[in-house]
């Protein structure tokens, strides 16, 4: 087994530990997401899955380094959270969701692929309703 495989397996095991701690079911979404960080920087990533309490994004090494710095700043209380927006498909419409988040974990999956867990810190009433309905519809049987 080479180092790349070990790192990927290690990253997957770490993600599994987070999966075990989840309070809510996750819905796979795989949609683009835009993040407006507290320092004014804008980043793009791919939302992988979502729950009522958070979202997991997949990003590149460059984005991961920026997000890691943001996480360190948050831990030092330099900033509270940052804005995330994305589009969810809901009942034959595309609806925009705007939520404030803070990073919880960052896991390396492959050389240029990282997973980051973002916890929701502030969800407006409209976004909360959209998210709740999206999850309800997604969990309905076939």
C-alpha positions as CSV (number, residue, x, y, z in Angstrom):
1,X,0.0,0.0,0.0
2,X,1.5,3.4,-1.0
3,X,1.3,6.6,1.0
4,X,-1.5,8.0,-1.1
5,X,-3.7,5.0,-0.4
6,X,-2.9,5.2,3.3
7,X,-3.8,8.9,3.4
8,X,-7.1,8.3,1.6
9,X,-8.0,5.3,3.8
10,X,-7.1,7.4,6.9
11,X,-9.3,10.3,5.6
12,X,-12.2,7.9,5.0
13,X,-11.8,6.5,8.5
14,X,-11.9,10.0,10.0
15,X,-15.0,10.8,8.0
16,X,-16.6,7.6,9.3
17,X,-16.0,8.8,12.9
18,X,-17.8,12.0,12.1
19,X,-20.7,10.0,10.5
20,X,-21.1,8.0,13.7
21,X,-21.6,11.3,15.7
22,X,-24.2,12.8,13.4
23,X,-27.4,13.9,15.1
24,X,-29.3,14.1,11.7
25,X,-29.5,12.1,8.6
26,X,-27.5,13.4,5.6
27,X,-28.9,14.0,2.2
28,X,-26.4,13.8,-0.7
29,X,-26.7,17.0,-2.9
30,X,-23.5,17.4,-4.9
31,X,-24.1,21.1,-5.9
32,X,-21.8,24.1,-6.3
33,X,-21.5,26.3,-3.2
34,X,-20.1,29.8,-2.8
35,X,-18.5,30.9,0.5
36,X,-17.9,34.5,1.5
37,X,-15.3,34.4,4.3
38,X,-15.0,36.8,7.1
39,X,-11.8,38.3,5.6
40,X,-13.7,39.2,2.4
41,X,-12.3,36.3,0.3
42,X,-14.7,34.3,-1.9
43,X,-14.3,30.6,-2.4
44,X,-16.2,28.0,-4.4
45,X,-16.5,24.3,-3.5
46,X,-18.9,21.4,-4.1
47,X,-21.5,20.6,-1.4
48,X,-21.5,16.9,-0.9
49,X,-24.3,16.4,1.7
50,X,-26.5,18.4,4.0
51,X,-28.6,18.0,7.2
52,X,-30.6,20.4,9.3
53,X,-27.4,21.2,11.3
54,X,-24.6,21.4,8.7
55,X,-23.2,20.7,5.3
56,X,-20.1,18.8,4.1
57,X,-18.2,20.4,1.2
58,X,-15.5,19.0,-1.0
59,X,-12.7,21.4,-2.1
60,X,-9.2,21.6,-3.5
61,X,-6.0,21.9,-1.6
62,X,-5.9,25.7,-2.2
63,X,-9.4,26.1,-0.8
64,X,-8.6,23.8,2.1
65,X,-5.6,25.9,3.1
66,X,-7.7,29.0,3.1
67,X,-10.5,27.3,5.0
68,X,-8.0,25.9,7.5
69,X,-6.8,29.4,8.2
70,X,-10.4,30.6,8.6
71,X,-11.0,27.7,11.1
72,X,-7.9,28.7,13.0
73,X,-9.1,32.3,13.1
74,X,-12.5,31.2,14.3
75,X,-10.8,29.2,17.1
76,X,-9.0,32.4,18.2
77,X,-12.3,34.2,18.1
78,X,-11.1,36.5,15.4
79,X,-14.4,35.8,13.5
80,X,-17.6,34.1,14.3
81,X,-18.6,32.5,11.1
82,X,-18.9,33.0,7.3
83,X,-21.6,33.1,4.7
84,X,-22.4,30.1,2.5
85,X,-24.9,30.2,-0.4
86,X,-26.1,27.5,-2.8
87,X,-29.1,26.4,-4.9
88,X,-31.3,23.5,-3.9
89,X,-33.7,21.7,-6.3
90,X,-37.1,21.8,-4.6
91,X,-40.4,20.8,-6.1
92,X,-39.4,21.6,-9.7
93,X,-37.7,24.9,-8.7
94,X,-34.2,26.0,-8.0
95,X,-34.2,27.9,-4.7
96,X,-31.3,29.9,-3.2
97,X,-30.3,29.2,0.3
98,X,-28.1,31.6,2.4
99,X,-26.7,30.3,5.7
100,X,-23.9,31.3,8.0
101,X,-21.5,28.5,9.0
102,X,-18.4,27.7,10.9
103,X,-15.9,25.0,10.0
104,X,-15.8,21.9,12.3
105,X,-13.4,19.6,10.5
106,X,-11.1,19.3,7.5
107,X,-10.1,15.9,6.2
108,X,-7.7,15.1,3.3
109,X,-9.3,12.6,0.9
110,X,-6.7,12.6,-1.9
111,X,-3.8,14.8,-3.2
112,X,-6.1,17.7,-4.2
113,X,-9.4,16.7,-2.6
114,X,-10.5,17.6,0.9
115,X,-13.8,17.2,2.8
116,X,-14.8,20.0,5.3
117,X,-17.7,19.9,7.7
118,X,-19.5,23.2,8.2
119,X,-21.9,23.6,11.1
120,X,-24.8,26.0,10.6
121,X,-24.6,29.0,13.0
122,X,-27.3,31.2,11.7
123,X,-30.2,30.1,9.3
124,X,-32.8,32.7,8.3
125,X,-36.4,31.7,8.5
126,X,-36.8,31.4,4.7
127,X,-33.6,29.3,4.3
128,X,-34.7,27.2,7.3
129,X,-38.1,26.4,5.7
130,X,-36.4,25.6,2.3
131,X,-33.9,23.3,4.0
132,X,-36.5,21.6,6.1
133,X,-38.8,21.0,3.1
134,X,-35.8,19.8,0.9
135,X,-34.8,17.2,3.5
136,X,-38.4,16.1,4.0
137,X,-39.0,15.6,0.3
138,X,-35.6,13.9,-0.1
139,X,-36.4,11.4,2.6
140,X,-39.8,10.4,1.2
141,X,-39.9,6.9,-0.1
142,X,-39.6,6.5,-3.9
